[in-house]
Amino acid sequence: MILGFDIDNVVADLDKSLLNAFLKEDKKKRNAGIINPNATHITEGMFDWTKEEVNDFLVKNMEKITYRLKPVKKAKYYIHKLKKKGYEIYLITGRNTRLFQNPEALTKKWLKRKKIDYDKLIFAENSKDKTKECIENKIDIFFDDRYFICELLQKQGIEAYVFQTRYNERYGINMPKVKDWEDLYHLVEKRKVEE
């Protein structure tokens, strides 16, 4: 069985590091802090920054932030466990040259440093739609933190689950979810038994 995983906020804990970086930078700007804790995302109205300020900050800092990311809790453990059980692990990311000089080199270096085991690393042509890559690589089950990507995949008959994060947990999304890596692992094992 081929399992597909988004990297950011599924394998790598981007959300926590990005929030900390925004809080630190905000003190240098207007020091307003979080003005909307219920914002859709850190980059979408949580702070009183303009779109230009958000974009400028991301372009200047995303590479450094990404290099320092920690894996999501228990991601490494369960990926290793899944690999030992014979599952193929494909990482499909939307990282692109808009925010990274060389997204492939940076990502491979991070995965190697963190000792994350995988079979294939794929860079999606469109960061907002991974359907093509999932179909071409015959992904059986895909996990992403963005519900709209999972929705697109499901419309194409690909089993997809939203990996729960701080910013997507409060949405009443009518989409199958996993709450963490332990939940994900048990779901995959249950699906294997059902086949």
Secondary structure, DSSP 8 states (H G I E B T S, - for coil): -EEEE-SBTTTB-HHHHHHHHHHHHHHHTT----S-TT-SBTTBBSSS--HHHHHHHHHHHHHHHHHT--B-TTHHHHHHHHHHTT-EEEEEE---TTT-SSHHHHHHHHHHHTT---SEEEE-SBTTB-HHHHHHTT-SEEEES-HHHHHHHHHTT-EEEEE--TTTTTS---S-EE-SHHHHHHHHHHHHHH-
